[in-house]
């Protein structure tokens, strides 16, 4: 899916994190999932190792399915669908379908 990329600000439109915004840290295109900063937090038990000598329980971001994410347009101030546009110099860009501005 090309409508969401790493570094985009997205809004969650479904699930337990519905209505929250965050920045996309990582995309898994095969699984159609994304890791969003500060959302879908999971707790994981970690054994002691050289990098983490204490061990214990850590909290980290889990993945969210791409169908539950929508790109957040900074100009409109709301989540939006994306369209494509080819500029005069030949580059493809994503545009907000509501305000027609380049995202």
Backbone bond lengths (Angstrom), bond angles and torsions (degrees), N, CA, C in turn:
res aa  C-N    CA-C-N  psi(-1)  N-CA   C-N-CA  omega(-1)  CA-C   N-CA-C  phi
1 X - - - 1.458 - - 1.517 108.75 -
2 X 1.287 116.32 129.62 1.450 121.07 -175.59 1.523 113.38 -101.51
3 X 1.327 118.08 0.64 1.464 118.04 -175.95 1.516 112.93 -79.93
4 X 1.336 118.46 -15.61 1.460 121.75 177.00 1.517 108.65 -127.64
5 X 1.326 116.50 132.49 1.464 121.89 179.87 1.526 109.83 -127.53
6 X 1.327 115.64 166.55 1.461 121.02 178.16 1.528 109.42 -63.04
7 X 1.327 116.09 133.65 1.464 121.04 179.58 1.518 113.43 97.86
8 X 1.345 118.56 -11.76 1.458 121.52 178.87 1.529 110.78 -73.18
9 X 1.322 115.47 151.70 1.460 120.86 171.55 1.526 106.31 -94.11
10 X 1.335 115.42 125.19 1.465 120.35 -176.74 1.523 110.19 -124.31
11 X 1.336 115.02 160.42 1.457 121.51 174.28 1.522 107.44 -118.92
12 X 1.327 115.77 139.20 1.458 120.95 179.07 1.532 107.81 -83.02
13 X 1.346 116.44 126.94 1.467 120.30 -177.13 1.523 112.63 -108.32
14 X 1.339 117.39 0.42 1.452 120.12 178.98 1.512 111.07 -157.34
15 X 1.335 116.56 155.86 1.455 120.90 179.04 1.513 112.37 96.29
16 X 1.339 115.56 -171.48 1.462 119.88 -175.08 1.527 113.36 -72.65
17 X 1.325 117.83 -17.53 1.471 121.51 179.14 1.531 112.03 -97.77
18 X 1.321 117.88 16.69 1.469 123.28 -174.61 1.530 112.09 -54.12
19 X 1.342 115.69 132.10 1.459 121.79 177.56 1.517 114.85 93.16
20 X 1.337 117.76 -7.92 1.464 120.41 -178.59 1.527 110.49 -91.75
21 X 1.346 114.78 152.21 1.460 120.87 178.90 1.517 110.19 -113.83
22 X 1.342 115.91 154.64 1.450 121.01 176.74 1.514 111.26 -170.61
23 X 1.322 114.76 170.05 1.462 121.96 -178.83 1.528 109.42 -96.16
24 X 1.330 117.38 136.92 1.457 121.99 -179.29 1.533 108.45 -76.28
25 X 1.345 115.84 124.26 1.457 121.43 179.98 1.521 112.19 -95.13
26 X 1.330 116.65 -36.83 1.454 120.76 -175.78 1.522 109.62 -153.66
27 X 1.339 115.94 146.09 1.466 121.88 178.56 1.523 108.55 -120.26
28 X 1.334 116.47 138.20 1.459 122.79 173.69 1.528 107.48 -116.16
29 X 1.360 118.02 90.85 1.464 120.12 -172.96 1.529 114.49 -64.51
30 X 1.333 118.03 -33.77 1.469 119.90 179.72 1.520 111.42 -65.44
31 X 1.319 116.33 -40.53 1.467 121.46 -179.43 1.525 112.32 -87.29
32 X 1.348 117.32 -9.20 1.464 123.71 -176.06 1.530 111.36 56.93
33 X 1.332 115.37 46.71 1.457 121.14 -179.54 1.529 109.76 -132.20
34 X 1.335 115.89 160.95 1.458 121.57 -179.98 1.524 109.98 -141.30
35 X 1.335 115.46 150.82 1.458 121.89 174.07 1.526 106.61 -101.33
36 X 1.338 115.95 122.76 1.459 121.68 -178.34 1.523 108.65 -112.94
37 X 1.325 115.55 134.07 1.463 122.63 -175.18 1.536 111.21 -59.66
38 X 1.343 115.93 121.18 1.457 122.12 174.92 1.522 116.01 79.19
39 X 1.338 118.10 5.94 1.460 120.95 -179.01 1.525 111.02 -119.99
40 X 1.321 116.18 157.22 1.470 124.14 178.49 1.528 110.53 55.05
41 X 1.318 116.17 50.59 1.457 121.28 -177.27 1.526 110.77 -70.73
42 X 1.339 115.66 136.47 1.460 121.75 177.35 1.519 108.72 -125.00
43 X 1.330 116.26 152.93 1.462 121.14 176.21 1.510 107.89 -104.26
44 X 1.331 115.69 137.48 1.451 121.15 -176.16 1.525 109.32 -134.08
45 X 1.323 116.31 132.37 1.455 120.74 177.02 1.527 108.60 -81.67
46 X 1.336 116.36 129.93 1.458 121.39 -176.86 1.524 109.30 -122.40
47 X 1.323 115.22 131.63 1.466 119.60 176.96 1.519 109.63 -74.97
48 X 1.329 117.54 154.20 1.458 119.59 176.32 1.533 111.01 -63.67
49 X 1.326 115.76 137.84 1.467 121.56 178.03 1.528 107.92 -145.16
50 X 1.329 116.56 -177.30 1.468 118.76 179.82 1.521 110.97 -67.81
51 X 1.338 116.89 -36.29 1.463 119.29 179.42 1.522 111.91 -74.54
52 X 1.330 116.87 -32.73 1.463 121.93 179.11 1.533 108.35 -130.06
53 X 1.351 118.43 81.02 1.461 120.65 -174.49 1.530 114.27 -66.01
54 X 1.320 117.23 -23.64 1.461 120.67 -178.88 1.529 111.44 -77.12
55 X 1.355 116.80 -36.78 1.459 119.42 -174.72 1.512 109.94 74.15
56 X 1.323 117.58 -155.60 1.459 121.77 175.47 1.516 112.52 101.86
57 X 1.323 115.09 -156.75 1.459 121.31 -176.15 1.528 109.16 -106.01
58 X 1.344 116.30 127.66 1.464 121.01 177.47 1.522 108.85 -113.89
59 X 1.324 116.26 153.72 1.462 122.54 176.73 1.515 108.20 -111.50
60 X 1.346 116.27 128.17 1.457 120.06 178.34 1.518 109.72 -143.03
61 X 1.338 115.22 168.26 1.460 120.27 -178.98 1.523 110.76 -75.58
62 X 1.321 115.41 137.00 1.453 121.20 173.00 1.520 109.46 -95.37
63 X 1.325 116.60 -171.48 1.463 119.85 -179.28 1.521 110.54 -101.74
64 X 1.324 114.41 154.24 1.465 122.40 176.95 1.522 106.81 -125.33
65 X 1.331 117.15 138.58 1.460 120.86 179.76 1.532 109.43 -66.79
66 X 1.343 116.05 142.36 1.465 120.79 -176.39 1.531 112.84 -63.13
67 X 1.331 117.26 -25.29 1.461 119.41 178.95 1.527 111.67 -68.77
68 X 1.329 117.38 -18.16 1.466 121.79 178.85 1.526 112.52 -94.98
69 X 1.334 117.48 5.26 1.462 121.83 -179.52 1.522 109.95 -116.60
70 X 1.335 115.44 145.67 1.449 120.91 176.37 1.518 108.58 -138.66
71 X 1.322 116.43 136.48 1.461 121.96 -178.86 1.523 110.25 -61.58
72 X 1.331 116.86 136.43 1.464 122.50 -178.84 1.521 108.65 -100.70
73 X 1.336 116.57 119.15 1.468 121.70 -179.56 1.527 109.15 -84.11
74 X 1.343 117.96 121.14 1.468 119.70 -178.95 1.534 112.80 -68.46
75 X 1.328 117.35 -28.23 1.465 120.33 -178.77 1.533 110.92 -75.90
76 X 1.340 116.79 -47.29 1.479 121.38 179.24 1.520 111.37 -71.79
77 X 1.343 116.44 -36.33 1.449 121.15 -176.08 1.516 113.14 79.80
78 X 1.340 116.17 25.34 1.454 121.11 178.99 1.524 110.13 -151.43
79 X 1.342 117.42 161.06 1.462 119.00 178.76 1.522 110.49 -68.06
80 X 1.334 116.25 147.67 1.451 119.99 -175.00 1.518 111.74 -146.92
81 X 1.304 115.84 157.47 1.452 120.92 170.48 1.517 107.64 -79.34
82 X 1.322 116.40 163.95 1.453 119.99 -179.08 1.515 110.08 -117.47
83 X 1.316 114.71 148.17 1.453 122.58 173.89 1.514 108.57 -122.27
84 X 1.300 116.17 175.55 1.470 121.23 178.65 1.516 109.42 -116.37
85 X 1.330 115.37 149.56 1.452 121.08 177.81 1.525 107.61 -148.18
86 X 1.316 116.82 140.89 1.458 121.34 176.63 1.525 107.20 -103.47
87 X 1.331 115.92 121.23 1.461 120.98 -179.03 1.524 110.43 -76.37
88 X 1.323 115.90 172.02 1.470 120.82 -176.98 1.524 112.91 -63.77
89 X 1.350 117.27 -27.21 1.463 119.69 178.59 1.529 112.39 -85.75
90 X 1.345 117.59 2.30 1.457 121.39 174.52 1.516 115.53 95.40
91 X 1.346 119.01 -0.54 1.459 120.63 -179.29 1.527 110.05 -85.84
92 X 1.344 115.59 143.43 1.464 121.41 177.24 1.523 108.52 -89.80
93 X 1.332 116.23 135.37 1.456 121.43 177.37 1.520 109.27 -132.19
94 X 1.342 115.11 156.67 1.460 120.56 174.08 1.514 108.79 -90.55
95 X 1.339 116.82 139.91 1.455 120.45 178.35 1.513 110.19 -125.01
96 X 1.310 115.94 152.64 1.461 122.93 174.47 1.510 107.19 -75.50
97 X 1.342 118.03 129.35 1.466 120.11 -178.12 1.532 112.22 -74.81
98 X 1.356 117.62 -15.97 1.451 120.38 -179.03 1.522 111.68 -85.98
99 X 1.349 116.88 -49.42 1.479 119.23 -175.79 1.523 112.57 -106.50
100 X 1.331 118.06 -1.82 1.464 124.24 179.03 1.524 113.48 59.55
101 X 1.319 116.58 25.49 1.465 121.84 179.38 1.529 109.51 -96.56
102 X 1.344 116.69 150.39 1.462 121.44 179.07 1.527 109.33 -70.11
103 X 1.336 116.63 131.29 1.458 121.40 -178.95 1.512 108.54 -90.80
